[in-house]
């Protein structure tokens, strides 16, 4: 057994202590391993099943940047505890400086102000490391270094996005699909005409729960209506997720078969075969299965869920060889693995499916920062960029679905188990801040040439949905300011 020890400032508020219990450690493959976290007064004790060195990632408050996950540098075990804020500052500085060097080598031009901020961050870090006999000074200097390094990180991302988009636009507007998830029949919906200038694609609501609300009785009316409307408007089309392994996204009747994997497999195969065959040649991209291998559901083990995914890919390819089938992954940083018995994780699952040559044509990543599970803890945009680059190493196109909140208040139509984690955000979520945050996350995603589509997953907050306050509309006739941003972004950047 391995043990990493960290000294933390005291006292910390109880919510911060609870956040620290979400910490995890990664090794060379950047995948979290199972971790036991214990807090004893001013010590954070991280016990794991290996003595190898690793990086600790912990939620940590940074002035002006909320409380995102921040990683240390690679650390080995030692008798004395590491001062946690100092090691987080060291890790953040390493990440920013290494990425800056890589992008400069590729031709990125950065403003001199960025180098000045980094120099200030380094000076604050040096003061922290040389003040261990004065803990208050050490911790305060480390916090200042973290704030300045985060400021430099944000400036670096801004420069990267601006220059990459400028270079790519030199040959014409980008072919990336900017989509929104549809609900109901658009032909009779007040929002239908309002979304047309903002998006060049749509995602049909084509889930197992919607298609087969009663066992053995298929309902195609809504999917048919959405497809017909999209065709009339000449919008690119995606559909799904067809089989979403989130408990609330499955048909109610399927729970009668919980624990009977063969029965569940047979019924999932049947709905996939029927849906893909019905829309053969009409839907070019299917989000086939979502969240495999990330949570306990229907009594299926991790191996069962992988077998289910593999079989559904085979069946779908047989039903429509020309269509592209995506496998969806939630919580792509895999922080949940620190407390899970599942061992593969989203990155290695995608790699396994790619190597098996089952017909997977792309990877769909669910990006929901600042929400409780199945959302992800907040990260800064440099971490988001590095995560996308990591998945791109699998040599498959990426398709992103994004949710960002516009409020932290009650949302009666949202999943009651999902909450907006307001303390993680730099400022309380509002409709204005939703525009600011979405603009940064989406622009960075579109700047990546391997990202083929970005979908805003929630249309209307007045209809049942997963993530609170993440819709484009408060109700069918009341769009949020974010819709206007999408309109401008599409007009300037996309075909």
C-alpha positions as CSV (number, residue, x, y, z in Angstrom):
1,X,0.0,0.0,0.0
2,X,1.2,3.5,-0.8
3,X,0.6,6.7,1.1
4,X,0.9,10.3,0.0
5,X,0.7,12.9,2.8
6,X,-0.2,16.6,2.4
7,X,-0.4,19.4,4.9
8,X,-3.4,21.7,4.4
9,X,-4.1,25.2,5.9
10,X,-6.4,25.2,8.9
11,X,-9.2,25.8,9.5
12,X,-10.9,24.9,6.2
13,X,-14.7,25.2,5.9
14,X,-16.6,22.0,5.9
15,X,-17.6,22.3,2.2
16,X,-13.9,22.5,1.3
17,X,-13.0,19.5,3.4
18,X,-15.8,17.6,1.6
19,X,-14.4,18.6,-1.8
20,X,-11.0,17.4,-0.8
21,X,-12.4,13.9,-0.3
22,X,-13.0,13.9,-4.1
23,X,-9.2,14.0,-4.7
24,X,-7.6,11.4,-6.9
25,X,-4.2,10.3,-8.1
26,X,-3.1,9.5,-11.6
27,X,-0.1,7.6,-13.0
28,X,1.7,7.7,-16.3
29,X,-1.5,6.8,-18.2
30,X,-3.3,9.8,-16.7
31,X,-6.1,7.4,-15.4
32,X,-7.2,7.7,-11.8
33,X,-6.6,4.8,-9.5
34,X,-8.7,3.7,-6.5
35,X,-7.9,6.0,-3.6
36,X,-8.8,6.3,0.1
37,X,-8.8,9.9,1.3
38,X,-8.7,10.7,5.0
39,X,-8.4,14.1,6.7
40,X,-6.8,14.4,10.1
41,X,-6.7,17.9,11.4
42,X,-4.1,19.6,9.1
43,X,-3.2,16.4,7.1
44,X,-4.7,15.0,3.9
45,X,-3.8,11.3,3.7
46,X,-4.1,9.6,0.3
47,X,-3.8,5.8,0.5
48,X,-3.7,3.7,-2.6
49,X,-2.7,0.2,-3.8
50,X,0.7,1.2,-5.3
51,X,3.9,2.9,-4.2
52,X,4.6,4.4,-7.6
53,X,4.8,8.1,-8.0
54,X,1.8,10.0,-9.3
55,X,0.0,13.3,-9.6
56,X,-2.7,14.3,-7.0
57,X,-5.7,16.2,-8.4
58,X,-7.7,18.1,-5.8
59,X,-10.5,20.7,-5.9
60,X,-9.0,23.9,-4.6
61,X,-10.2,27.5,-4.3
62,X,-8.4,30.1,-6.5
63,X,-9.4,33.7,-6.2
64,X,-11.2,34.7,-9.4
65,X,-11.3,31.2,-10.8
66,X,-13.7,29.3,-8.5
67,X,-12.7,26.0,-7.1
68,X,-11.5,23.8,-10.0
69,X,-9.5,20.6,-9.9
70,X,-5.8,21.4,-9.8
71,X,-3.0,18.9,-10.2
72,X,0.4,18.7,-8.4
73,X,3.5,17.7,-10.2
74,X,4.5,14.1,-10.1
75,X,5.3,13.2,-6.5
76,X,6.8,10.2,-4.8
77,X,6.2,9.0,-1.2
78,X,8.2,10.7,1.6
79,X,8.1,10.7,5.4
80,X,7.3,14.4,5.6
81,X,3.9,15.7,4.3
82,X,4.0,17.9,1.2
83,X,2.4,21.4,1.7
84,X,-0.6,21.0,-0.6
85,X,-1.1,24.6,-1.9
86,X,2.6,24.8,-2.7
87,X,2.5,21.5,-4.7
88,X,-0.7,22.6,-6.5
89,X,1.0,25.8,-7.5
90,X,4.1,23.8,-8.7
91,X,1.9,21.5,-10.8
92,X,-0.1,24.4,-12.3
93,X,3.0,26.3,-13.2
94,X,4.5,23.2,-14.8
95,X,1.3,22.6,-16.9
96,X,1.2,26.2,-18.1
97,X,4.9,26.5,-18.9
98,X,5.1,23.2,-20.7
99,X,2.0,23.9,-22.8
100,X,3.3,27.4,-23.6
101,X,6.6,25.9,-24.7
102,X,4.9,23.3,-26.9
103,X,2.6,25.9,-28.6
104,X,5.4,28.4,-29.1
105,X,7.3,25.7,-30.9
106,X,4.3,25.2,-33.2
107,X,4.3,29.0,-34.0
108,X,1.9,30.4,-31.3
109,X,2.5,34.1,-30.7
110,X,1.8,35.2,-27.1
111,X,1.4,38.8,-25.8
112,X,4.3,40.0,-23.5
113,X,1.8,40.5,-20.7
114,X,1.4,36.7,-20.5
115,X,5.2,36.3,-19.8
116,X,5.0,39.0,-17.2
117,X,2.2,37.3,-15.4
118,X,4.1,34.0,-15.4
119,X,7.1,35.7,-14.0
120,X,5.1,37.1,-11.1
121,X,3.6,33.6,-10.6
122,X,7.1,32.1,-10.4
123,X,8.3,34.8,-7.9
124,X,5.3,34.0,-5.7
125,X,6.1,30.3,-5.9
126,X,9.7,30.9,-5.0
127,X,8.6,32.8,-1.9
128,X,6.3,30.0,-0.9
129,X,9.0,27.4,-1.2
130,X,11.5,29.4,0.8
131,X,9.0,30.2,3.6
132,X,8.4,26.8,5.1
133,X,9.3,28.1,8.6
134,X,6.4,30.6,8.2
135,X,3.3,28.6,7.2
136,X,1.0,31.6,6.9
137,X,3.4,33.3,4.4
138,X,4.0,30.0,2.6
139,X,0.3,29.3,2.1
140,X,-0.5,32.9,1.1
141,X,2.3,33.0,-1.5
142,X,1.2,29.7,-2.9
143,X,-2.3,31.0,-3.3
144,X,-1.0,34.1,-5.1
145,X,1.1,31.9,-7.4
146,X,-2.0,29.7,-8.2
147,X,-4.0,32.8,-9.0
148,X,-1.4,34.2,-11.3
149,X,-0.7,30.9,-13.0
150,X,-4.4,30.5,-13.6
151,X,-4.5,34.0,-15.1
152,X,-1.6,33.0,-17.4
153,X,-3.4,29.8,-18.3
154,X,-6.5,31.7,-19.3
155,X,-4.4,34.2,-21.4
156,X,-2.6,31.3,-23.1
157,X,-5.9,29.7,-24.0
158,X,-7.3,33.0,-25.4
159,X,-4.2,33.4,-27.6
160,X,-4.4,29.8,-28.8
161,X,-8.1,29.9,-29.7
162,X,-7.8,33.3,-31.5
163,X,-4.8,32.3,-33.6
164,X,-6.0,28.8,-34.4
165,X,-9.4,30.0,-35.5
166,X,-7.7,32.8,-37.5
167,X,-5.4,30.3,-39.3
168,X,-8.2,27.8,-40.0
169,X,-10.6,30.5,-41.3
170,X,-8.0,31.7,-43.8
171,X,-9.2,28.9,-46.1
172,X,-12.9,29.5,-45.5
173,X,-15.5,28.9,-42.7
174,X,-15.2,25.8,-40.7
175,X,-17.3,22.6,-41.5
176,X,-17.8,21.8,-37.8
177,X,-21.4,21.0,-36.9
178,X,-23.0,23.2,-34.3
179,X,-26.1,21.4,-33.1
180,X,-28.9,21.6,-30.6
181,X,-31.0,18.8,-29.2
182,X,-34.6,18.8,-30.4
183,X,-37.7,18.2,-28.3
184,X,-41.2,17.3,-29.5
185,X,-42.4,18.3,-33.0
186,X,-40.5,21.4,-34.2
187,X,-43.2,22.1,-36.8
188,X,-45.5,23.3,-34.1
189,X,-42.9,24.7,-31.6
190,X,-42.5,28.4,-31.0
191,X,-38.7,28.0,-30.8
192,X,-38.3,26.4,-34.2
193,X,-37.8,29.5,-36.2
194,X,-35.6,31.1,-33.5
195,X,-32.9,28.4,-33.5
196,X,-32.4,28.3,-37.3
197,X,-29.9,31.2,-37.6
198,X,-27.9,29.8,-34.7
199,X,-27.2,26.2,-35.7
200,X,-26.2,24.2,-38.8
201,X,-27.2,20.8,-37.3
202,X,-29.6,19.2,-34.9
203,X,-29.7,16.1,-32.7
204,X,-32.9,14.1,-32.8
205,X,-34.3,12.9,-29.6
206,X,-34.2,9.2,-30.4
207,X,-33.8,7.4,-27.1
208,X,-34.8,3.9,-26.1
209,X,-37.1,5.4,-23.4
210,X,-38.9,7.6,-26.0
211,X,-39.1,5.0,-28.7
212,X,-40.3,2.1,-26.6
213,X,-42.1,3.5,-23.5
214,X,-44.1,0.2,-23.3
215,X,-42.3,-3.1,-23.8
216,X,-42.8,-4.3,-27.4
217,X,-44.6,-1.2,-28.6
218,X,-42.6,1.3,-30.7
219,X,-43.4,4.9,-31.1
220,X,-41.9,6.6,-34.1
221,X,-44.0,9.7,-34.4
222,X,-41.7,12.2,-32.7
223,X,-38.5,11.0,-34.3
224,X,-40.2,11.0,-37.7
225,X,-41.5,14.6,-37.2
226,X,-38.1,15.8,-36.1
227,X,-36.3,14.2,-39.0
228,X,-38.8,15.6,-41.5
229,X,-38.5,19.1,-40.1
230,X,-34.7,18.9,-40.2
231,X,-34.8,17.8,-43.8
232,X,-37.0,20.7,-44.8
233,X,-34.6,23.1,-43.1
234,X,-31.6,21.4,-44.7
235,X,-29.9,20.9,-41.4
236,X,-27.3,18.2,-40.7
237,X,-28.7,15.4,-38.6
238,X,-27.5,13.3,-35.7
239,X,-29.6,11.1,-33.5
240,X,-29.5,9.6,-30.0
241,X,-28.2,8.6,-27.6
242,X,-30.2,5.5,-28.5
243,X,-29.2,3.5,-25.5
244,X,-28.2,5.7,-22.5
245,X,-27.1,3.7,-19.5
246,X,-28.1,6.4,-17.0
247,X,-30.9,4.9,-14.9
248,X,-33.3,7.8,-15.6
249,X,-32.8,7.5,-19.3
250,X,-33.8,3.9,-19.6
251,X,-37.4,2.6,-20.2
252,X,-39.3,2.1,-16.9
253,X,-40.2,-1.5,-17.8
254,X,-36.6,-2.6,-18.4
255,X,-36.0,-2.6,-14.6
256,X,-38.1,-5.8,-14.4
257,X,-35.2,-7.5,-16.1
258,X,-32.5,-6.1,-13.8
259,X,-29.8,-8.7,-13.3
260,X,-30.7,-10.8,-16.4
261,X,-27.9,-9.7,-18.8
262,X,-28.9,-12.0,-21.6
263,X,-32.5,-10.6,-21.6
264,X,-31.3,-7.0,-21.5
265,X,-28.8,-7.6,-24.3
266,X,-31.6,-9.2,-26.5
267,X,-33.9,-6.3,-26.0
268,X,-31.2,-3.6,-26.6
269,X,-30.2,-5.4,-29.8
270,X,-33.8,-5.4,-30.9
271,X,-34.4,-1.7,-30.4
272,X,-31.1,-0.8,-32.1
273,X,-31.8,-3.0,-35.1
274,X,-35.3,-1.6,-35.5
275,X,-34.3,2.1,-35.1
276,X,-31.2,2.0,-37.3
277,X,-33.0,-0.1,-40.0
278,X,-36.0,2.3,-40.0
279,X,-33.8,5.3,-40.6
280,X,-31.3,3.6,-42.8
281,X,-29.8,6.2,-45.2
282,X,-31.6,9.1,-43.5
283,X,-29.6,9.5,-40.3
284,X,-25.8,9.6,-41.0
285,X,-24.6,9.8,-37.4
286,X,-25.9,7.8,-34.5
287,X,-25.0,8.4,-30.8
288,X,-25.4,4.7,-30.3
289,X,-24.7,4.0,-26.6
290,X,-23.8,6.4,-23.8
291,X,-22.0,6.0,-20.5
292,X,-20.9,2.3,-20.8
293,X,-18.5,1.1,-18.1
294,X,-19.0,4.1,-15.8
295,X,-21.7,3.2,-13.3
296,X,-23.6,0.3,-11.9
297,X,-26.9,-0.1,-13.8
298,X,-29.4,-2.9,-14.2
299,X,-27.1,-5.3,-12.4
300,X,-24.6,-5.3,-15.2
301,X,-20.9,-5.6,-14.4
302,X,-18.3,-3.5,-16.1
303,X,-17.6,-6.5,-18.4
304,X,-21.3,-6.9,-19.2
305,X,-21.5,-3.2,-20.3
306,X,-18.5,-3.6,-22.5
307,X,-20.0,-6.7,-24.1
308,X,-23.3,-4.8,-24.6
309,X,-21.5,-2.0,-26.3
310,X,-19.5,-4.3,-28.6
311,X,-22.7,-6.2,-29.6
312,X,-24.7,-3.0,-30.3
313,X,-21.9,-1.7,-32.6
314,X,-22.0,-4.9,-34.6
315,X,-25.7,-4.9,-34.9
316,X,-25.9,-1.3,-35.9
317,X,-23.2,-1.7,-38.6
318,X,-25.2,-4.6,-40.1
319,X,-28.4,-2.5,-40.1
320,X,-26.8,0.5,-41.8
321,X,-23.2,0.0,-43.0
322,X,-23.0,3.6,-44.3
323,X,-23.9,5.3,-41.0
324,X,-21.4,6.5,-38.4
325,X,-21.9,5.1,-34.9
326,X,-20.5,6.9,-31.8
327,X,-19.9,5.6,-28.3
328,X,-20.6,8.3,-25.7
329,X,-18.5,8.8,-22.5
330,X,-19.5,11.0,-19.6
331,X,-17.1,12.5,-17.0
332,X,-14.2,12.1,-19.4
333,X,-11.6,13.1,-16.8
334,X,-12.7,9.9,-14.9
335,X,-12.5,11.4,-11.4
336,X,-15.2,8.9,-10.4
337,X,-12.7,6.0,-10.7
338,X,-11.1,6.9,-7.4
339,X,-14.1,5.5,-5.6
340,X,-15.3,2.9,-8.1
341,X,-14.7,-0.8,-8.4
342,X,-14.7,-0.4,-12.3
343,X,-11.1,-0.6,-13.6
344,X,-11.0,0.4,-17.3
345,X,-12.1,4.0,-17.4
346,X,-13.4,6.0,-20.4
347,X,-10.1,6.5,-22.2
348,X,-9.1,2.9,-22.0
349,X,-12.6,1.7,-22.9
350,X,-12.5,3.9,-26.1
351,X,-9.0,2.5,-26.9
352,X,-10.2,-1.1,-26.4
353,X,-13.3,-0.5,-28.7
354,X,-11.1,1.2,-31.3
355,X,-8.6,-1.7,-31.4
356,X,-11.4,-4.3,-31.6
357,X,-12.5,-2.8,-34.9
358,X,-16.2,-3.2,-34.2
359,X,-17.4,-0.3,-36.3
360,X,-17.1,2.6,-33.9
361,X,-16.7,5.7,-36.0
362,X,-16.2,8.4,-33.3
363,X,-16.2,9.2,-29.6
364,X,-18.9,11.4,-28.1
365,X,-17.8,13.2,-24.9
366,X,-20.3,14.7,-22.5
367,X,-19.0,18.0,-21.1
368,X,-21.0,19.2,-18.1
369,X,-18.7,21.3,-15.9
370,X,-19.8,22.5,-12.5
371,X,-22.6,20.0,-12.0
372,X,-22.9,17.1,-9.6
373,X,-22.8,13.6,-11.1
374,X,-23.1,12.6,-13.9
375,X,-21.6,16.0,-14.6
376,X,-18.0,16.8,-13.9
377,X,-16.2,19.0,-11.4
378,X,-15.1,22.3,-12.9
379,X,-11.7,22.5,-14.7
380,X,-9.9,25.3,-16.3
381,X,-9.8,25.6,-20.0
382,X,-6.2,24.4,-20.2
383,X,-7.2,21.1,-18.6
384,X,-10.1,20.9,-21.0
385,X,-7.8,21.4,-24.0
386,X,-5.3,18.8,-22.7
387,X,-8.2,16.3,-22.1
388,X,-9.4,16.8,-25.7
389,X,-5.8,16.3,-27.1
390,X,-5.5,13.1,-25.0
391,X,-8.7,11.6,-26.5
392,X,-7.6,12.7,-30.0
393,X,-4.6,10.4,-29.7
394,X,-7.0,7.5,-30.3
395,X,-7.3,8.9,-33.9
396,X,-11.1,9.0,-33.9
397,X,-13.2,12.2,-34.5
398,X,-14.6,13.7,-31.3
399,X,-18.3,14.8,-30.9
400,X,-19.0,16.9,-27.8
401,X,-22.3,17.6,-26.0
402,X,-22.1,20.6,-23.6
403,X,-24.2,21.8,-20.7
404,X,-23.5,25.0,-18.7
405,X,-25.9,26.5,-16.1
406,X,-27.5,29.9,-16.2
407,X,-28.7,29.8,-12.5
408,X,-28.0,27.9,-9.3
409,X,-31.6,28.1,-8.0
410,X,-34.2,25.4,-7.9
411,X,-35.2,23.8,-11.3
412,X,-38.3,21.7,-10.9
413,X,-38.0,20.1,-14.4
414,X,-34.4,18.9,-13.8
415,X,-33.3,15.5,-12.5
416,X,-33.6,15.9,-8.7
417,X,-30.3,14.1,-8.2
418,X,-28.3,16.6,-10.2
419,X,-27.3,20.0,-8.7
420,X,-25.5,23.1,-10.0
421,X,-22.3,23.3,-7.9
422,X,-22.3,27.1,-7.6
423,X,-19.2,27.2,-5.4
424,X,-17.1,25.7,-8.2
425,X,-17.7,28.6,-10.6
426,X,-15.8,31.9,-10.4
427,X,-19.1,33.7,-10.2
428,X,-22.6,32.7,-9.4
429,X,-24.2,31.2,-12.5
430,X,-26.5,33.7,-14.3
431,X,-27.7,34.0,-17.8
432,X,-25.0,36.5,-18.6
433,X,-22.3,34.3,-17.1
434,X,-23.7,31.3,-19.1
435,X,-22.9,33.3,-22.3
436,X,-19.3,34.0,-21.0
437,X,-18.6,30.5,-20.0
438,X,-20.2,28.8,-23.0
439,X,-18.4,31.1,-25.4
440,X,-15.0,30.1,-23.9
441,X,-15.7,26.3,-23.8
442,X,-17.3,26.1,-27.2
443,X,-14.8,28.3,-29.0
444,X,-11.9,26.2,-27.7
445,X,-13.7,23.0,-28.8
446,X,-14.4,24.3,-32.3
447,X,-10.7,25.4,-32.6
448,X,-9.7,21.7,-32.4
449,X,-9.7,20.3,-36.0
450,X,-10.5,16.8,-34.7
451,X,-13.8,18.0,-33.0
452,X,-16.4,17.3,-35.7
453,X,-19.5,18.5,-33.8
454,X,-20.5,20.4,-30.7
455,X,-24.1,20.0,-29.5
456,X,-25.9,22.1,-26.9
457,X,-27.8,19.2,-25.3
458,X,-30.7,21.0,-23.6
459,X,-33.2,23.2,-25.5
460,X,-35.9,24.2,-23.1
461,X,-35.8,24.4,-19.3
462,X,-39.6,24.1,-19.0
463,X,-39.4,20.4,-20.2
464,X,-37.9,17.5,-18.2
465,X,-34.1,17.5,-18.5
466,X,-31.0,16.2,-16.9
467,X,-28.8,19.3,-16.0
468,X,-30.5,22.2,-14.2
469,X,-30.8,25.6,-15.9
470,X,-28.8,24.4,-18.9
471,X,-31.4,25.2,-21.6
472,X,-31.3,27.7,-24.4
473,X,-34.9,28.7,-23.5
474,X,-36.5,29.4,-20.2
475,X,-39.8,28.3,-21.9
476,X,-40.7,27.8,-25.5
477,X,-41.1,31.5,-26.2
478,X,-38.4,33.0,-24.0
479,X,-34.8,32.5,-25.3
480,X,-31.8,33.2,-23.1
481,X,-29.1,35.6,-24.2
482,X,-26.9,32.6,-25.1
483,X,-29.0,32.0,-28.3
484,X,-27.8,35.3,-29.7
485,X,-24.2,34.4,-29.0
486,X,-24.7,31.1,-31.0
487,X,-26.2,33.1,-33.9
488,X,-23.1,35.4,-34.0
489,X,-20.6,32.6,-33.6
490,X,-22.2,30.5,-36.4
491,X,-22.3,33.5,-38.8
492,X,-18.6,34.4,-38.2
493,X,-17.0,31.0,-37.9
494,X,-19.1,28.1,-39.4
495,X,-20.4,27.1,-42.8
